[in-house]
Amino acid sequence: MRNVDAIAALEEKVRREAQEQKERDAESARLMRPPPTPPPPEKITLSVAIMAHPSRRAWVEEILERTGLGEDRVAWDTDGIRWHTGRRAWELIDPDASHGVVLQDDVLPCLDLIPGMEKALEYVPPRTSVSLFYGAPREIPSAAERRWAPDRVRTAQRAIEERASWVVLPSLTWGPAFVVPTDVIPSMLEWCDTRTYPEYDKRVGRYVVDILHWPCWHPWPSPVEHRGTESLCDHGHCYAYQFLGADVSALEVDWSGPVIWHEHVRWRE
């Protein structure tokens, strides 16, 4: 009788584990599916939030002043975990806007950043990501940067030579000011929660390229600069390859010019 009970218990354990694995596989498959595509927005509207460290309050106050935002748009770091701060910033984005952007606390925006980018986004496909910052190589690059920096420089030089309005790269490279359509934010956050690497921008960037299969557009010149200081994440400082200017309005720029496509971009709208 004991053997019969033991066998029955073992069979029940195997059945239960198989069911749990089936549920895990189903959940994993669900997370790997992109969200449904809604109709294109009738009007481009941009909702903005800031992810910030308390040590940079003065910079945050300047961003708020330059953009006209209130402090209710700031997600402050409370535990030193970058993803937690970035996630809470994305949760501040108005879902009724067509697009959302999270600014990091060390950006210096040009004038009229929000209305200017609403105007600029009219010239990009409705289903893509946008980075408002295109960086120049760091003085002391990481091993990874040494691999990809040369072709980023070549692409930037083409943008200068051809007086481009946009540069399109295969994926997110720099995360100080990242834009996505608001409808993908819930699924993006849910997927990013399952990642274990600490980098906030790597999480959102991998979601966009691995799940949505979108490239990353960059307005040229960059409408935000990365302030001149060492990173809180210990990966050195990176300036914009070409900054629009702190005293220049994004509303004064013609964003309808040429588009420079990186040779490795696989998805062209």
Disulfide bonds with the S-S distance in Angstrom:
none
